[in-house]
Structure formats: structure tokens, C-alpha cells
């Protein structure tokens, strides 16, 4: 009987000790949680894996780490947003101020007709540049918010590309750019959004013509095993090695020799739309030699 009493007392002491240790751990957890609640997301709880509180401790640590990562992402997004607002403010204010200046000059009396015509042409060009920028901005915001509406249909990619390029011929000739379109005569049907594809090609061509100082453009479409490949090559001034990895980033602008009137959105929109069409886009360039853009669209959805 005495043995049973001693054994029972021993187990009670062990239980009380464990309760005491658990109580101390919980008190310590509360202290650390108060610190975390105050904003210190670098605090972590420590515990042995075989204790009663370990599942709780590990779960709390997971929550804290997750919340810290979310906070870091929010801070990053906030900085990007502030940078975007600053850049947009500058990019819109500068041409608008210049446009107002030319219009104010035109209000003055005794300006020769030739000068009036020149100022009107400059004002018109700046107004068109501003309109293009605002349209690109709206397009980017629609992409960012997920409001861009896609209409995927079966299209002859060769004929669709020919129709887009046909609208560029006059522009190319006006800029004294020699061009060569290498597009197969037969039909190749894939599932694609015609409007988005149109915008991708137009953005790439507009970027190359406006900023690259090219006088030769070659566009070739190839039917590969699992994809359609569109290669657009020019003999431009090229893109420097330090700029090349970032040209598809939103609002990124290369050296000033390439970025007069650039809004930094054209290539970013082209990349976003290409991704939305389950395609890929990349650029290769040698500064002083030329630039090549490569578009790839999967044929896995080919319904021909």
C-alpha cells in the first residue's frame, strides 16, 4: 500500500512539474506574442519537438513568417506605387507643359504664318505623343487589374500577321526603312486573341521604329515542331548589355539616345499580353549592331 502511495505521489509531482513548465512556456509565448503584436515580426518561439506546446509554437511561427512576408510584399508594392505615381506625374506633366507653351505662343499677335504652322505641327505632335502615352497607361492599368477582355478564337496566324504588317508599310517607307517580310503562303491555324496579338506586334514595331534608329527590318515566321516563332530583327543602335535584362519592366527606360518620348510601357504591355496568350517573348541585342525580338506561341491548342 505504501508503495502505491509513493508511486502516486511521484506521478503527481511529475505532472505538477510538467504543468509548471507548460505554464512558464505559455507565459513566455504570451510575452513574445506581445512583442510580435507591437510590430517585431523577427521574433520566433522556441520549443522542443516532443512537448505539448510544440505544435502551437510551430504554427505561430508559420503565421508570423507568413505575415512578415506579406508585409514585405506590401512595402515593396507601396514603394513601386510611389515610384509609378512620380514617374507618371513627370511623364504627363512634361509634354503637357510644353504643349501649353506652344499654344500660348500661338496666341500672340504678329507671328509669321510660317512660324504659326511650325508651332501648330509641334503642338500636334506633342498632343499625339501625350494621347499615345495615356492610351498605353490605360491599357497597362487594365492588364494590372485583370480587366483586359480576351477573345480566343481560331486564327490563321500567317494571314493575321500579314494584315497587321500591311498597315505598317507606309510608316516604314516614310522613315526610309528597308523591310523584308518572310511569311509562308500556306495557312496555319492556332487559338489566339486577335486584338492582343495585334497590340503585341504593333508595340514591338513602334518601339523599334521610334527608338532604335534602324533603317532595315526583317520579320520571319517559322512553323516549329510545337510552336510558331516570330522573329523581328533590325540593324539598329542596339540595346546595351546593362539595359537588356530590364527592357520588359514597367516604366524602364534605356539610355536617352533610345528613349526620346518613350513612356516605358510599350514593351511591358507586349510581354504581359504575350504571357496572357500562353506565349513567350525575349530579346537579343548587340550594342551598335542591332536587336532581335523573338515571339513564341504554342501550337498545343492548334485546332486545324
N, C-alpha and C positions, 0 to 999 in steps of 0.2 A: 504493500500500500504506500509506504513511504517513497518507494522508488517511483511509483506513478505520480505522486505529488511533485517530486523533484523534477521529473521529466516534463510535467505540465508547466511547472514554473519556468523551466528552461525555455520551452517553446513560447511561453508568454513574453519572456524577456526578449527573445529573438524578434517576435512580432512587434513588440513595442519599439525596439531599436530600428526595425525597418520602417515603422510608421514615422518615427522621429526623423530618419534620414530622408524619407519621402517628403515630409513636411518642410524640411530645410531646403530640399531641391525645389519644391513648389515656391517657397518664399524667394529663392534665388531667381527662378523663372519669372516671377512677378516683377522683381527689380529690373531684370534685363528687358522685359516687355515694356516697362515704363520708359526705359531709355530708348527703346525702339520707337515707341509711340511718340516720344519727343523729337524724333527725326533721325536718330542714329541707326541707319539701316546696315551699318557694318558690324553690329553686334551679332554674335552667334551663341546658341545654347550648346553646352557640352554635357554628354551623359554616356554611361556605359551601355552597350547594346543589350545587356541581359536584365536591365532594370524595368520596373513598371512604368516609369515615366519616359523611357526612351522613344516609344512611338510618337508620343505627344511632342517631345523635343525635336525629333527629326521633321515632323510635319510643320511645326512652327518655323524651323529653319528654311524649309522649302518655300513657305509662304513669304517669308522676309526676302529671300533671294529673288523670288518672282516679282515682288513689289519693287525691289530695288532696280531690277532690270526694266520694269515698266517706267519707273521714274527717270532712269537714264534715257530711255527712248523718248519720253515726253520732253525732257530738257533738250535733247538733240533736235526734236521736231520744232520746239519753240525757237531755238537758235536759227534753224533753217527758215522758219516762217519770218522771223525778223529780217534775215538776210534777203529773203524774197521780196518783202514789202519795200525794203530800202532800194533794192535793185529796180523793182517795178516803178517806184516813185521817180528814180533818176531817169530811167529809160523812157518814161512817158513825159516827164516834165521838160527834158532837154529838147526834143523835137517840137513840142508844143510851144515852148518859149520862142524857139527860132521861127516857127510858123507865124506866131503873133507879131514878131518883129518885122517880118517881110510884109505882112498885111498892113501894119502901121505905116511903113514907108510908102506903100501904095496910096494911102490916104492923103499924103502930102501933095501940094499943088506943084505945077511946073516940072513934072518928071517927064523926060522924053518918052515917046511911045516905045522905043526900043528897050529902054530900061524897065518900063512897066511890064512889057511882055516877058522879059527875062525874070523879073521878080515873081510874076504870076506862075511861070513854069517851075521855078524853085519852090514856091509855096505849094503848088500842086504835088510835086514830088514828095515833099515832106509830109503833106497830108496823107498821101497814099502809103508812105512808109509807116506812119502812125496807125493808119487803118489796118495794115497788114499785121503790125505788132499786136494790136488789140484783138484781132481775129485769132492770131496764134495763142494769145493768152486765154481767150475763151475756150479754145479747143483743149488747151492743156488743163484748164480747170475742170472741163467735162471729163477728161480722162482720169484726173486725180479723184474726182468724186464718184466715178463709176457711172456717169450719166451718158456716156457716149453710146449711142444705139447702133448695134451691129446687125447686118442683114446678110447672113451667109447663104450664098447660092452657088450653083454650078456655073462656072465661067470658063471660057476659052482664054487661058492666061496669055497666050501669044497675041490674040486679036485685041484683048483688053489693053495690053502694053502698047501695041501699035497705035491704038486710038489716043492713048494718053500722050505718047511721044509726038503724034501728028500736031497736037496743039502747041508744041514747043518749037517747031521748025522755024517759024517766023522769028521768034525770040532768039534762037541760036544764030540765025543769019544776020539779024540786027546787031548782034555782038561779035560778028565775024568769027564764029566758032565753027570749025570743020567738024562734021559729025558722021558717025557710021553706026547704023542700027543693024545688028546681026540677029534676026528673029526668024525661026523656022516657019515655013509656009503652012505646014500641016497644023491641025488643031490639037490642043492638049487641055483637057478639062480638069479643073480642080475645084474644090469647095473653098470659096473665099468671099470676103466682103469687098465689093467693088469700090465703094466710096473710100474705105480705109486704105485699100491698095493704091488708089489714085492719089491720095494725100501723101502716102509714103514716097512714091516716085516723084511727085511734084516738089516735095520738101527737099529731097536729095538733089534734084536738078537745080532748084532755086539756090540752094546753098553753094553748089559748085560754080554756078554761073556768076553769082553775086560776089563771092568772096575769094575765089581761087585764082582769078586772072588767067584762066585757061583759054586756049584757042583750038583745042581738039578734044572731042568727046566720043567715046566708044561705048556702046551698050550692047551686051551679048546675053542672050537667054539660052540656057542649056537644060536639056532633059536628062537628069542624072537617074541613078537606079531608084532611089527613094525620095528624091526631092527635085524641085525646079530651082535652078540657080540663075540669078540675075546679077551680072557684073557690070558696074558702071565705072569707067576709067577716064581720067583726064590727064593732061600734061601740065598741071598747074604748078604753083609755087610750093605746093605740098603743105603738110602739117608737121610741125616739129615733134621730135620724139617725146618731149616732156608734156606736150598737149594731147597727143594721140589717145592715151587711155581715158581721157575725160571728155571727149567731144560729144558724147551722147548724154552727158549730165545736164540736168536742167540749169539754164542760165549761164552755162560755162562758155566763156569766150576766149578764143586763142589770142595770139599776138595781134596788135592793132592793124597790121598790114592786111589781115584777113577779115577783120570784124567791123569795118565801117558799116553803120546802120544795121549791125547784127543784133538780134533780140535774144539769142542764146536758147531759143525754144524749138527751132525747126528740126534739128537732129534728135532732140529729146522726144518730140512728138512722133517722129518717124520710128524710133526704137520702141516706144510704148505701143504704137499701133502694130508694129511687126510682131511683138510678143503676143498681142491680143489675137493675132491671126495664126498663132502657133508656129511662127517663123523665127528666123534668126537674122541678125544684121551685124556686120563687122566692117572695120575699115583698116586699110593698109596704106601707108604713105611714106614717101621719102622726101624730106625737105629739099625743095629745089628741083624735084624730078616729077612729081605727080601724086595723085591719090586714087585709090580704088575702093569702092564700096561694094560689098557682096551681100546680096539678099538670098535667103534660102527659105523655101516654103515646102512643107511636107506633102508628099503625094499619097499618104496613107488614107486620106479621105477622098481620093480620086474615085469618081463615080462613072467615068466614061466606059 
